[in-house]
Amino acid sequence: MKALIGLFLIFVGTIVTFAQQNVKYSLKQEKIINLSKQKWQWMAEKNVDLLEKLFDDKSMFIHMGGTWGKSEELTTIESENIWYKKVEIYNVTINIFGNTAILLNDIDLIAVVGGNEVINPFMVTEVYIKTKGKWKMASLTFSRLVRPVKYNNNHITD
C-alpha cells in the first residue's frame, strides 16, 4: 500500500512540475514578470534610483525582521543593511485583477545581512498597481518556506 501511495505522489509531483514548466503567460503577465526580474537585478545592484521610481510612495515591505515603507526599504538597500546579492527563481505565478497584479515567486535568496551571507528559501508575494499607465510596486512580502534551499554554488538540487 505504501508503495502505491509513493508511486501516486511521484506521478502527481511529475505532472505538477511539468505543468509549471510549460506555463504560457499573456503579454501583460510577461511585462510584469520581467519588471519583477528587473527589480531583483536593481536590488542586487543597489540601484535605489530605479527602485525609487518602481516603488509606490505608499508601498510596504514585509521581511523576517520587520515591516517598513518605501523610504526605509531604499535606505536599507543603500546602506547595505540587506544586500539582495542574488535570487534564484524556481516558479512564478501571476494573477491580474484589473489594475492590480499579484505575483508569487518561489525563490532562494542569497543575501548579505549584517555582513554575513545567508541563503533562505522564500515565497515572495509582490503586489503591483497600475497608475497613470505604469506598474508600481505596492507591496513586497517575504514568507520563509520550510523546504530546503535548492541553490548550491550555481547547482540546483532537488
N, C-alpha and C positions, 0 to 999 in steps of 0.2 A: 504494500500500500504506500509506504514512504517513497519507494522508487517511482511509482506512478505520479505522486504529488510532485516529486522533484522534476520529473520529465515535463509535467504540465507547466511548472514555474519556469523552466528553461525555455519552453516553447513560447509562453506568453511574453517573457522578457525579450526574446529574439524578435517577436512581432513588434513590440513597443519600440525597441531600439531601431528596427528597420523603418518603422513609420516615422520616428523622429528625424531620421537622417534624410528622408525624402519629402520633407515639408516644402510646399510651394507657397511663397508669400506674394501678396499683391505688391504693386509698385509703392503704394503708400506705406505698407508694412516694411518693405525693404529700405525705404528712406529713413524710417525711424530706427531700424536695426543698425543701419550704417551710422546714423547720428550717435547712437549708443556706443558703437565701436570707436568712433572718433573721440567721444567723451573719455573713454578708458585711456586712449592714447594721450589726450591732453592732460589727464590726471597723472599719468606716468611721467610726462614731460614737465609737469608742474606749470602748465600754461594757464595761469589764472586769468589772463586777458580774454582768451576764448571761452573759458569756463564761466566767467562773469557774464558774458553775453548769452550763454546757454541756460544758466540757472535763472529761474524766475525770481523776482525780488522777494516773494513770499515763500520760496522753496524751503523744504525741511529735509534734514539728513539724519537718519537713524542708524547709529553704529552700536557695536557691542559696548562701547564705553560712554555713550551719551547721545543726546539728541540736540541739534542746534540748527540754526538758519544759514542763509546764504553767506553772509559776511564771515561767520565763524568757520564755515567749511573752506572758504577761499583762504582765510588766514591759516587754517590748519595745513592746507596744501602748500602754501607759500613758505610757511615757517618750517616745513618738513617734519612736523609732529607726526604726520602719517604720510609716508611716500608710497603711493599706489604704484609699485615698481613694475608689476606685470600681471596680466589677467589671462587665464586660460578659460575660454568659454566652451562648454560642452553641449549646452542645449539652450535654445531660445524659444520662448512662447510669447506671442504678442496678440493682443486684442485691442481693437479700436472701437470706441463708443463716441460717435460724433467728433467733437474736438478734443477728446481725451484718449490717450493711448496708454495701456498698461503693458509693460514689457517685463518678463521674468527671465533672468539669466542664471543658469546653473554654472557656477564658476569655481575655480581655485584662484584665490588672490594671494599673490606674493607681494608682501608689503614690508616696509621698514617702519617699525613703531618703537619710539624711544631708543633708536639706534640698533635695535635687534631685528633681523629679518625673520618674518613669520610667514607661514603658509596656512591658509584656512579655506575650507570648503564653504561656500555661501550660496544661498538662493538670494539674488538681488532683485528687488522689485523697484522698477523705475516707472514713474508716472510722468507723462508728458502732456502738456496742454497746448493747443494751437490758438495763438492770439496774434492778431494783426498779420495773419498769413505765415507765421513762423512757429515752429515747435520749440517750446521751452520746457525745461525740466522743472517739475513741481515738487517731486519727492524722490528720494533715493533711500532704500531700506536694505540693510544687510541682515539676513537671517542665517545664522550658522547652522550648517547641516550636520547630521550625525554620521554621514557617510565618510569613509576615509578619503584623504587627499589623493587625487589621481595624478597630479603633476609631480614629476620626479626628474629634474635636470633635463628638460626637453623630451622626456619619455613619458608617455601617458600609460598608466597602468589601470587595469580593471579590477 
